[in-house]
Amino acid sequence: MVLRRRTESLSDGARPPSSFVPTTSQYAHVSCYRSSQMEVRLHSASVKVAGKEKKLIPVFGEGDKVSGTVTLDSKAPSSGRLIVSIEGAFFYDDASKAGSSKILHPEPRKHVFWSSSTTIQVSPSLDSFLSLSTPRSTIRDGFTSTIKSIRRMPSGSSLRTTPPSTPLRSPMSPGFNRTYSFAFELPRSNRKGEEIPPTFVSISHATEVPVPGSGSNTGETRQAPTFGVEYKISVAWEPTEAFEYPSFVTAPIYYHPDTDFQSLDGSSQEPGSWLEMPLRFDRPMPFRCAITLPTAIGFSRTSSIPYYVVFTTTPRNPALAREIASDATISATLMRQITVTEQSCLPPSPPQSPSASDESSENRGVQLLKRVVKPLSPRLSDEVLEDMKPLPRLPMHAVFNDMRMLHTTICIGFPKRPRQQTARDDAHPSLEAQSSLPDGLHKAKFNLHKDMLPSIDWAGVSVKYYIDVSVLVGSDNLRARIPIRVV
């Protein structure tokens, strides 16, 4: 045990200063971002090559911790503060403003839906002064060589020999630098469908048509809007002295929860159960229409959305059924609605006019001094409690609203007649089973694509998808709007 302590005390390895906080990360990948006065390191489970410059971006998943370290340079001021912040933002093109100002490529707007920050106070320590004056290895080597020279007489050759030079330290050496760690927990939701959105960039396709009256630009010079979700970590170094220069580092990160495994597994299989939802009508009709969708109304962007539109005459009328099956117009539209809401700003409050109680406060000063030891009256305590009540939350208002038709299918008539499936091919269905079948059926599907924006419902950002179904029979129109989730 004694030998081990002596070996550690005489080793050439530099010890970290007291301000150094050792961190052990469970992630294998380290991404570095540098500025003139500091270096930021992020630890992640995986990285992704992105952009034209082929940069490595750290990737985090559900349940991961965004952690890293900040190392100040040797030339950085000795005192100040580090502000480390993380934010998630939804960016979008405001097509309505772009059309009014005739801007071909407007700057996208940004809505921050989540942010967190931490502040690290940096002050000079004893280790930093020792490092600035003489490195520790130089003191330790000189002390060791002095002890050895006392124990043995120096020879002539040793007097003529120059001592080995001490290796110079780099500006980012661990023995000199001040390193500070940080960590952020990604937010979680207890309700399904309200998870924090993943990193994504969606570019509209030519088939998308804005809905009039939804706030979208419906002019002739429409630009394909861009939507997306981005995350980044920002580090700001603010020296205490005003004449010192600050330093900033921004590091983009990706958030990709592992949802593809479940969604891709289910997309290759036929849905086992279906849900039938009736279409609404304005007056009593001799027939009914309904749309049938899979029970699990969450669909992967790499899959498709199958659906059926059926009708049944009530009571059964073969002549009316043939007329509807040949002349009805069936239309189905996949729609997307994006809404960004923010809190309203309070108007400036007018100056308070002096009340009668304030004017007579001097006259009541003596009376208040006499009653200072008495308990507060119930009326006064109620007024104090009323003043201590928290202010109500400001109302939310929509700053952006975009409704678009992504896909539309139109069919004339119901081309198919449903058939009852039996366990055996040679078995004939019963009369009850035949009577329960609808008179007509229309089968179709919407093909999704991986560049679609996923469904989002988080802190002022809402991305919703609907299937709008309409069956037109003569002058009667039966409609329904079914909400779905795209993951």
Phi, psi and omega per residue, in radians:
M1 nan -0.686 -3.137
V2 -1.172 -0.743 3.133
L3 -1.076 -0.646 -3.114
R4 -1.188 -0.662 3.119
R5 -1.172 -0.705 3.124
R6 -1.154 -0.654 3.127
T7 -1.137 -0.704 3.131
E8 -1.168 -0.646 -3.091
S9 -1.264 -0.458 -3.125
L10 -1.782 0.149 -3.130
S11 -1.285 2.699 -3.125
D12 -1.461 -0.175 -3.104
G13 -1.165 2.379 -3.114
A14 -1.393 2.371 3.102
R15 -1.541 2.557 3.130
P16 -1.282 2.647 3.102
P17 -1.194 2.982 -3.093
S18 -1.183 -0.416 3.134
S19 -1.340 -0.211 -3.130
F20 -1.309 2.263 3.129
V21 -1.927 1.860 -3.122
P22 -1.185 2.395 3.140
T23 -2.205 2.365 3.064
T24 -1.987 1.980 -3.095
S25 -1.775 2.520 3.118
Q26 -1.504 -0.068 -3.109
Y27 -1.688 2.495 -3.029
A28 -1.511 -0.521 -3.038
H29 -1.583 2.414 3.121
V30 -2.192 2.168 3.102
S31 -1.926 2.293 -3.057
C32 -1.932 2.414 3.068
Y33 -2.349 2.269 -3.007
R34 -2.174 2.672 2.943
S35 -2.333 -2.996 -3.082
S36 -1.215 -0.383 -3.045
Q37 -2.150 -0.054 -3.111
M38 -2.757 2.890 3.107
E39 -2.302 2.280 -3.127
V40 -1.944 2.257 3.100
R41 -2.077 2.261 3.106
L42 -1.994 2.345 3.131
H43 -1.823 2.206 -3.102
S44 -2.459 2.778 3.136
A45 -1.308 -0.472 3.139
S46 -2.667 2.902 3.100
V47 -2.295 2.826 -3.134
K48 -2.396 2.398 3.097
V49 -1.444 2.168 -3.065
A50 -2.448 2.688 3.058
G51 1.405 2.973 3.125
K52 -1.218 -0.467 -3.138
E53 -1.459 0.017 3.101
K54 0.985 0.842 3.120
K55 -1.429 2.607 3.095
L56 -1.593 2.039 -3.113
I57 -1.851 2.235 3.096
P58 -1.153 2.460 -3.095
V59 -2.060 2.318 3.118
F60 -2.142 2.616 -3.136
G61 -2.054 -3.032 -3.118
E62 -1.172 2.247 -3.119
G63 1.525 -0.083 3.118
D64 -1.339 2.784 3.075
K65 -1.945 2.209 3.106
V66 -1.452 1.848 -3.060
S67 -2.293 2.826 3.121
G68 3.121 -2.967 -3.131
T69 -2.365 2.692 3.040
V70 -2.135 2.180 -3.140
T71 -2.013 2.118 3.112
L72 -1.447 2.506 -3.141
D73 -1.281 2.808 3.136
S74 -1.160 -0.457 -3.137
K75 -1.519 -0.074 3.137
A76 -1.245 2.657 3.102
P77 -1.012 2.695 -3.041
S78 -1.378 -0.321 -3.118
S79 -2.358 2.600 -3.127
G80 2.839 -2.720 3.107
R81 -2.546 2.567 3.075
L82 -1.868 2.219 3.095
I83 -1.968 1.924 -3.141
V84 -1.881 2.177 -3.106
S85 -2.360 2.653 3.071
I86 -2.271 2.477 -3.123
E87 -2.563 2.624 3.000
G88 -2.073 2.310 -3.034
A89 -2.375 2.595 3.039
F90 -1.876 2.091 3.138
F91 -1.912 2.581 -3.047
Y92 -2.700 2.724 3.047
D93 -1.616 2.131 3.088
D94 -1.471 1.619 -3.033
A95 -1.160 -0.534 -3.120
S96 -1.157 -0.729 3.109
K97 -1.270 -0.571 3.118
A98 -1.150 -0.651 -3.139
G99 -1.235 -0.598 -3.111
S100 -1.309 -0.548 -3.110
S101 -1.686 -0.002 3.090
K102 1.064 0.637 3.105
I103 -1.632 2.186 -3.101
L104 -1.274 -0.727 -3.101
H105 -2.250 1.410 -3.127
P106 -1.281 2.721 3.074
E107 -1.262 2.328 3.126
P108 -1.178 2.539 3.071
R109 -1.481 2.786 -3.057
K110 -2.319 2.379 3.066
H111 -2.167 2.004 -3.141
V112 -1.440 2.003 -3.117
F113 -1.755 -0.189 3.084
W114 -2.739 2.416 3.100
S115 -2.708 2.693 3.085
S116 -2.703 2.606 -3.099
S117 -2.594 2.795 3.070
T118 -2.493 2.563 -3.112
T119 -2.046 2.286 -3.141
I120 -2.028 2.057 3.103
Q121 -1.438 2.263 -3.114
V122 -1.989 2.210 3.123
S123 -2.348 2.687 3.141
P124 -1.166 2.454 3.130
S125 -2.076 2.984 3.132
L126 -1.111 -0.646 -3.123
D127 -1.131 -0.627 -3.138
S128 -1.173 -0.659 3.095
F129 -1.165 -0.696 3.090
L130 -1.113 -0.664 3.139
S131 -1.203 -0.618 3.132
L132 -1.213 -0.596 -3.093
S133 -1.443 -1.103 -3.101
T134 -2.474 2.244 3.120
P135 -1.061 2.644 -3.086
R136 -1.139 -0.647 -3.107
S137 -1.138 -0.567 3.112
T138 -1.161 -0.764 3.111
I139 -1.117 -0.758 -3.093
R140 -1.178 -0.729 3.134
D141 -1.152 -0.683 3.123
G142 -1.164 -0.686 3.105
F143 -1.145 -0.722 3.137
T144 -1.158 -0.746 -3.140
S145 -1.167 -0.564 3.106
T146 -1.147 -0.747 3.115
I147 -1.104 -0.723 -3.133
K148 -1.171 -0.651 -3.125
S149 -1.213 -0.545 3.100
I150 -1.221 -0.660 -3.072
R151 -1.232 -0.481 -3.128
R152 -2.283 2.549 3.138
M153 -1.280 2.326 3.121
P154 -1.268 2.405 3.074
S155 -1.584 3.053 -3.135
G156 -1.175 -0.644 -3.138
S157 -1.166 -0.627 -3.130
S158 -1.252 -0.516 3.090
L159 -1.219 -0.570 -3.132
R160 -1.450 -0.206 -3.081
T161 -1.501 2.316 3.105
T162 -1.391 2.401 3.140
P163 -1.160 2.625 3.137
P164 -1.122 2.475 -3.119
S165 -1.317 2.486 3.121
T166 -1.321 2.293 3.134
P167 -1.093 2.396 3.138
L168 -1.300 2.561 3.136
R169 -1.601 2.497 3.076
S170 -1.375 2.783 3.139
P171 -1.056 -0.384 -3.118
M172 -1.899 0.506 -3.119
S173 -1.285 2.494 -3.087
P174 -1.148 -0.436 -3.118
G175 -1.291 -0.315 -3.084
F176 -1.897 -0.512 -2.977
N177 -1.326 2.787 3.006
R178 -1.826 1.976 -3.070
T179 -2.010 2.329 -3.107
Y180 -2.291 2.462 -3.086
S181 -1.813 2.750 3.083
F182 -2.584 2.789 3.134
A183 -2.741 2.476 3.116
F184 -2.272 2.400 3.044
E185 -1.606 2.279 3.070
L186 -1.269 2.429 -3.088
P187 -1.206 2.643 3.108
R188 -2.224 2.703 3.113
S189 -2.081 2.525 3.126
N190 -1.474 -0.238 -3.102
R191 -1.847 2.373 3.129
K192 -1.250 2.402 -3.102
G193 1.666 -0.115 3.125
E194 -2.075 0.579 3.124
E195 -1.295 2.753 3.081
I196 -1.089 2.332 -3.018
P197 -1.236 2.617 3.101
P198 -1.389 2.882 3.034
T199 -1.134 2.276 -3.065
F200 -2.811 2.628 3.017
V201 -2.327 2.144 -3.093
S202 -2.107 2.259 3.083
I203 -1.989 2.255 -3.077
S204 -1.174 2.616 3.111
H205 -1.702 2.936 -3.091
A206 -1.190 -0.372 -3.123
T207 -1.363 -0.192 -3.121
E208 -1.361 2.333 -3.115
V209 -2.170 2.185 3.113
P210 -1.220 2.567 3.115
V211 -1.501 2.223 3.133
P212 -1.072 2.445 3.107
G213 1.497 0.047 -3.121
S214 -1.704 0.054 -3.091
G215 1.667 -0.074 -3.135
S216 -1.435 2.758 3.113
N217 -1.406 1.994 -3.125
T218 -1.888 0.312 -3.136
G219 -1.313 -3.120 -3.103
E220 -1.282 -0.610 -3.108
T221 -1.663 1.220 3.129
R222 -1.485 2.385 3.017
Q223 -1.843 2.453 3.131
A224 -1.158 1.988 -3.102
P225 -1.248 2.684 3.117
T226 -2.037 2.338 3.098
F227 -2.223 2.693 3.118
G228 -3.063 2.959 3.094
V229 -2.192 2.273 -3.124
E230 -2.344 2.640 3.094
Y231 -2.251 2.574 3.117
K232 -2.715 2.736 3.045
I233 -2.003 2.267 3.140
S234 -2.072 2.343 3.116
V235 -2.165 2.197 3.126
A236 -2.119 2.241 3.072
W237 -1.832 2.034 -3.105
E238 -2.045 1.825 3.112
P239 -1.152 2.727 3.135
T240 -1.217 -0.744 -3.141
E241 -1.286 2.383 -3.077
A242 -1.220 -0.469 -3.090
F243 -1.406 -0.172 3.108
E244 -1.399 2.656 -3.111
Y245 -1.544 2.346 3.043
P246 -1.357 3.037 -3.136
S247 -2.511 2.554 -3.078
F248 -2.365 2.519 3.060
V249 -2.413 2.295 3.084
T250 -2.114 2.228 -3.100
A251 -2.158 2.005 3.064
P252 -1.302 2.529 3.083
I253 -2.323 2.773 3.096
Y254 -1.950 2.491 3.007
Y255 -2.113 2.009 -3.120
H256 -2.308 1.696 3.045
P257 -1.211 2.643 -3.071
D258 -1.458 1.361 3.102
T259 -1.867 -0.157 -3.085
D260 -1.216 -0.524 -3.065
F261 -1.084 -0.864 -3.113
Q262 -1.231 -0.733 -3.062
S263 -1.209 -0.662 3.131
L264 -1.245 -0.574 3.077
D265 -1.085 -0.739 -3.082
G266 -1.398 -0.352 -3.073
S267 -1.279 -0.460 -3.102
S268 -1.467 -0.097 -3.105
Q269 -1.888 2.604 3.056
E270 -1.262 2.387 3.133
P271 -1.099 2.402 -3.087
G272 -1.453 -0.542 -3.116
S273 -2.244 2.593 -3.082
W274 -2.192 2.701 3.139
L275 -2.131 2.192 -3.110
E276 -1.757 2.212 -3.130
M277 -2.148 2.186 -3.064
P278 -1.273 2.684 3.039
L279 -1.586 2.512 -3.095
R280 -1.450 2.623 3.096
F281 -2.424 2.735 -3.039
D282 -1.539 -0.453 -3.114
R283 -2.428 2.853 3.118
P284 -1.022 2.312 -3.078
M285 -2.152 2.624 3.082
P286 -1.417 0.226 3.104
F287 -2.618 2.881 3.121
R288 -2.265 2.579 3.090
C289 -2.211 2.666 -3.138
A290 -2.661 2.726 3.024
I291 -1.989 2.443 -3.103
T292 -2.063 2.181 3.141
L293 -2.208 2.787 3.022
P294 -1.029 2.596 -3.094
T295 -1.075 -0.761 3.079
A296 -1.393 1.786 -3.031
I297 -1.581 0.522 2.990
G298 -1.911 2.138 -3.009
F299 -2.156 2.445 3.090
S300 -1.314 2.618 3.140
R301 -1.218 -0.244 3.102
T302 -1.718 0.154 -3.115
S303 -2.006 -2.781 3.125
S304 -2.358 2.884 3.139
I305 -1.973 1.773 3.078
P306 -1.408 2.592 3.111
Y307 -2.715 2.760 3.071
Y308 -2.196 2.508 2.975
V309 -2.092 2.132 -3.062
V310 -2.188 2.782 3.031
F311 -2.460 2.676 3.138
T312 -2.498 2.286 3.062
T313 -1.394 2.444 -3.132
T314 -2.342 1.937 -0.081
P315 -1.258 3.053 -3.088
R316 -1.065 2.242 -3.129
N317 -2.439 1.748 -3.087
P318 -1.035 -0.656 -3.124
A319 -1.163 -0.802 3.105
L320 -1.143 -0.634 3.125
A321 -1.111 -0.699 3.115
R322 -1.171 -0.649 3.137
E323 -1.148 -0.797 3.133
I324 -1.160 -0.705 -3.104
A325 -1.123 -0.430 -3.102
S326 -1.744 -0.470 -2.996
D327 -1.967 -0.237 -3.079
A328 -1.186 2.557 3.093
T329 -1.906 2.090 -3.103
I330 -1.905 2.185 3.084
S331 -2.277 2.415 3.106
A332 -2.350 2.352 -3.075
T333 -2.306 2.307 3.003
L334 -1.612 2.097 -3.035
M335 -2.085 2.627 3.092
R336 -2.248 2.319 3.126
Q337 -2.143 2.182 3.105
I338 -1.993 2.203 -3.135
T339 -2.303 2.275 3.066
V340 -2.080 2.127 -3.123
T341 -2.073 2.563 3.103
E342 -2.386 2.828 3.117
Q343 -1.293 2.482 3.106
S344 -1.245 2.607 3.122
C345 -1.513 2.477 3.106
L346 -1.307 2.382 3.041
P347 -1.204 2.702 3.138
P348 -1.087 2.285 -3.104
S349 -1.355 2.371 3.121
P350 -1.223 2.707 3.122
P351 -1.141 2.463 -3.119
Q352 -1.318 2.322 3.098
S353 -1.409 2.526 -3.130
P354 -1.130 2.302 -3.129
S355 -1.565 2.957 3.130
A356 -1.145 -0.525 3.127
S357 -1.179 -0.622 3.114
D358 -1.188 -0.635 -3.107
E359 -1.191 -0.586 -3.106
S360 -1.704 0.291 -3.113
S361 -1.176 -0.614 -3.139
E362 -1.152 -0.653 -3.124
N363 -1.204 -0.477 -3.112
R364 -1.645 0.087 -3.086
G365 -1.072 -0.733 -3.119
V366 -1.174 -0.679 -3.131
Q367 -1.154 -0.656 3.130
L368 -1.173 -0.623 3.107
L369 -1.144 -0.602 3.133
K370 -1.239 -0.532 -3.064
R371 -1.798 0.303 -3.056
V372 -1.204 -0.473 -3.116
V373 -1.489 -0.160 -3.115
K374 -1.416 2.612 3.107
P375 -1.169 2.724 3.132
L376 -1.165 2.502 3.095
S377 -1.251 2.724 3.126
P378 -1.015 -0.618 -3.124
R379 -1.167 -0.743 3.139
L380 -1.162 -0.695 3.122
S381 -1.131 -0.623 3.082
D382 -1.124 -0.664 3.111
E383 -1.160 -0.675 3.114
V384 -1.136 -0.758 3.105
L385 -1.111 -0.611 3.122
E386 -1.155 -0.658 3.116
D387 -1.235 -0.487 -3.105
M388 -1.484 -0.101 3.137
K389 -1.151 2.438 3.120
P390 -1.171 2.579 3.136
L391 -1.233 2.557 3.105
P392 -1.187 2.672 3.139
R393 -1.201 2.492 3.124
L394 -1.198 2.519 3.132
P395 -1.181 2.634 3.118
M396 -1.595 2.553 3.062
H397 -2.396 2.583 -3.084
A398 -1.388 2.163 3.074
V399 -1.724 -0.227 3.118
F400 -2.693 2.356 3.122
N401 -2.540 2.155 -3.097
D402 -2.386 2.099 3.093
M403 -2.085 2.188 -3.079
R404 -2.338 2.559 3.014
M405 -1.626 1.990 -3.068
L406 -1.481 -0.794 3.135
H407 -2.456 2.504 3.095
T408 -2.402 2.306 3.066
T409 -2.162 2.413 -3.141
I410 -2.251 2.327 -3.133
C411 -2.382 2.391 3.076
I412 -1.690 2.005 3.104
G413 1.482 2.875 3.058
F414 -1.735 1.813 -2.990
P415 -1.303 -0.270 -3.009
K416 -2.136 2.656 3.017
R417 -1.941 2.153 -3.097
P418 -1.109 2.587 3.085
R419 -2.176 2.536 -3.140
Q420 -1.429 2.187 3.097
Q421 -1.490 2.318 -3.141
T422 -2.007 2.866 -3.133
A423 -1.178 -0.651 3.117
R424 -1.946 2.511 -3.109
D425 -1.176 -0.556 -3.083
D426 -1.512 -0.102 -3.120
A427 -1.387 2.423 3.141
H428 -1.654 2.331 3.139
P429 -1.164 2.663 -3.135
S430 -1.305 2.913 3.133
L431 -1.165 -0.618 3.106
E432 -1.128 -0.700 3.110
A433 -1.163 -0.671 3.118
Q434 -1.156 -0.688 -3.107
S435 -1.238 -0.400 3.131
S436 -1.433 -0.188 -3.138
L437 -1.342 2.580 3.067
P438 -1.241 2.891 -3.124
D439 -1.411 -0.442 -3.128
G440 -2.618 2.722 -3.060
L441 -2.543 2.382 3.038
H442 -2.151 2.130 -3.089
K443 -1.968 2.304 3.128
A444 -2.760 -3.128 3.110
K445 -2.740 2.724 3.046
F446 -1.845 2.159 3.078
N447 -1.514 2.098 3.097
L448 -1.539 2.977 3.096
H449 -2.418 2.721 -3.007
K450 -1.216 -0.275 -3.133
D451 -1.527 0.100 3.122
M452 -1.275 2.608 3.063
L453 -1.319 2.241 -3.142
P454 -1.248 2.882 3.088
S455 -1.165 2.353 -3.090
I456 -2.337 2.401 3.007
D457 -2.582 1.499 -3.025
W458 -2.675 2.006 2.891
A459 0.811 1.093 3.050
G460 1.562 -0.058 3.111
V461 -2.058 2.183 -3.117
S462 -2.324 2.140 3.027
V463 -2.149 1.950 -3.080
K464 -2.145 2.610 3.103
Y465 -2.104 2.517 3.118
Y466 -2.374 2.685 2.923
I467 -1.952 2.013 -3.138
D468 -1.732 2.040 -3.078
V469 -2.022 2.409 3.123
S470 -2.446 2.357 3.044
V471 -2.145 2.031 -3.099
L472 -1.841 2.038 3.106
V473 -2.142 1.840 -3.052
G474 1.132 -2.142 3.094
S475 -1.714 0.008 -3.132
D476 -1.659 2.370 -3.104
N477 -2.183 2.094 3.088
L478 -1.827 2.267 -3.010
R479 -2.336 2.804 3.032
A480 -2.813 2.534 3.066
R481 -2.173 2.063 -3.033
I482 -1.940 2.108 3.064
P483 -1.337 2.455 3.100
I484 -2.356 2.932 3.094
R485 -2.054 2.380 3.076
V486 -2.024 2.139 -3.070
V487 -2.048 nan nan
